[in-house]
Amino acid sequence: MSESLIAYLLLSGTLAAIGVYGFLERRNLIGILISIELILNAASINFLAFNKFVSPDKGLGQAIVLLIIGLAAAEATLALSIILVLYRGMTSINIEEANHLKG
Amino acid sequence: MELFLIFTIVGSPLIAFLMIALLPHRLKRIAPLLSISFIFLSFLSSLLFFLKHPQIQETPFEVQWTWLQANRNLSFNVGFLMDRLNLLMLFVVSLVSFFVQVFSVAYMADEGRGQSRYFAFLSLFSFAMINLVASNNLLQTFIFWELVGLASYLLIGFWYQKPSATEASRKAFVVTRLGDLGFYLAVALLTLHLGNLNFSALNSPEAIQSLSGGMITLVTLLIFTGVMGKSAQFPLHIWLPDAMEGPTPVSALIHSATMVAAGVFLTARNYALFSASSISMETILIFGTLTAFVGATLATIQNDIKKILAYSTISQLGMMMMALGAGSFEAGMFHLTTHAFFKSLLFLASGALIHHFHTNDIWEMAQKGSRSQVLTLLVIAVGGLSLAGIFPFAGFWSKDLILEALEHKPVFHAAALLVSFFTSYYVFRLLFILYFRSETPHAHEEHHESSLLTFCMNFPLISLAVGSLIVGFMGTDLMHHKLLKFISPEAEGKLSIELMMTGTGIAVLGLAVAYWNYLKRKIQPPITATGFRRVLEKKYFMDDLFEKVFGRMVLAFSAFLNWFDKQMVNGKMVNGTAWSTLRLGALLTKVQSGELQDYLMIVFVIASAVIYFLVK
């Protein structure tokens, strides 16, 4: 079981589903950020799993995962700074209150 | 050279119109001079054209260019046709126009600023009329047919400050439009079925054979409705008496000599087509007879001199139509020619009286001493005797020719004789009232006009009087039927002596009754209306009929359209579109909740759906 591709895909799929759910349902911006991290990790696991079982070149998947980790770090920085600015403006990080674009 | 001449004939009044319209204000005073010289140029060119082509009777001259090429079978042309028929009309139109314009110089002398507008419109009318006559195809004729209608509208309403004049101009325009609708349908039908609207093609035996009998009847009757409108045939004659609101020279030119004769001309132009349908010919004959009778009887009770002449014009147009319907188009055209001269003469002379006495009422004229206007009364006598058909004046010859043409149709012949009786009656009534019932004028009341204006007034009167005499003689044995032969080489024009005696007898009978009524019994207005006279005073209820029935119908329909426009077009369609757009927009703003996660939800749902369908 631990050696099959399906197990890895199930894990990453579950992780991604949890991420999307949190992304859509959390009202706390930090929570949403964490959910995004979950989705990114699910993608990373996907890459590694396919790399291990399908691809002939073992280095490529790991390189991409490293790239994703870097990307996630940059994204977290950017997102946190946006959240900080939002907090300064609204004294809240509840996303339901940031609805000024309402038609 | 021919082309140049034709362009001079048809183009010079247009040049006059444009020049007058564009004249700077300082130079507006030369407008009459321009107008008169250009119409004279037009007349000279048509004379020159005739002299250069004496054989025009046998070989018509035609030029044409393609205007629109719709497809291989259908093209619209512009062109000019010169044959005996329209050369005659060209002479009549340009000559009468010329005299009327000269007369207008005196008649409109007090008009000031309006004078240039007046002469511009007259030139526009001459242009349209000459082109109408010179066209070689039905479509072009239709275009200029509408243009003369426009010019007539503009000139009837020339005194636009007078509500009655604008009312009359509108009436004339709308009533003739009613007839033109039929004409337009005929043009469309002929285009569909023949694809060639040239007169020579329309009247060729092949074209007539290729159309079914019913189609020919339909087309000719539709053309005839246009003719009824323009030539004031019963029951569309109601606009002509009202058109007398315009200046008198305009009535002389447009509403007696030229435009109203256009219908007669159009029928004569398409005579082969009309002759191919006996139903159409019968219809023309019947409507002509009705028109002649209605016009002549209505003329007998009018007190307004212009109204008398207007109804008389209607009746004479009816006579022309009778001649055409009876199968003698040369009689119709001959009567058209003589009528153009003596009726424009009568109108101009009545204009001279109106100008002098400042009234249209013949009784008032008599009171103010109409007897003093010797020259005017003399030419009225010439025109009147001609109209009444007294030997040897022009009308005698042409009217007898019509009677001759009707000889084999006893009912219509009798009707024509009755019409002659009424004609002679109202002519002598007019003459008796103006001369014998006139008070002796006060001698001190002489106001002198400048000699130029007097000349402008008298010269056309005398020329037209002489002209009408000459034209009459040109159709008789004495001149070897020159005019008749010119109209139609086969014309015989022999008048039987019995017919001449009958015609004269009827005319004398009319004279006798008029003598009895107005010189023996000394009838004076106001006259109580009884019996038939009441019907006459109501104008056979035709105006009422149009006003009450058709007017109401049109108004009701307009009210419906008004409602439809307000409620349906404006309410449901225009405002409805705006309303539903607003509502839809309001609905769609609900989607814009402003919550990021709602948007993302939509993105996810759509993206998953897209991916699902792509992968599947």
Chai-1 contact restraints between the chains, C-beta under 6 A:
chainA,res_idxA,chainB,res_idxB,connection_type,confidence,min_distance_angstrom,max_distance_angstrom,comment,restraint_id
A,L24,B,Q597,contact,1.0,0.0,6.0,A-B,restraint_1
A,L24,B,M601,contact,1.0,0.0,6.0,A-B,restraint_2
A,I95,B,L596,contact,1.0,0.0,6.0,A-B,restraint_3
A,N99,B,G594,contact,1.0,0.0,6.0,A-B,restraint_4
A,N99,B,E595,contact,1.0,0.0,6.0,A-B,restraint_5
A,L101,B,G594,contact,1.0,0.0,6.0,A-B,restraint_6
A,K102,B,S593,contact,1.0,0.0,6.0,A-B,restraint_7
A,K102,B,G594,contact,1.0,0.0,6.0,A-B,restraint_8
A,G103,B,T589,contact,1.0,0.0,6.0,A-B,restraint_9
A,G103,B,Q592,contact,1.0,0.0,6.0,A-B,restraint_10
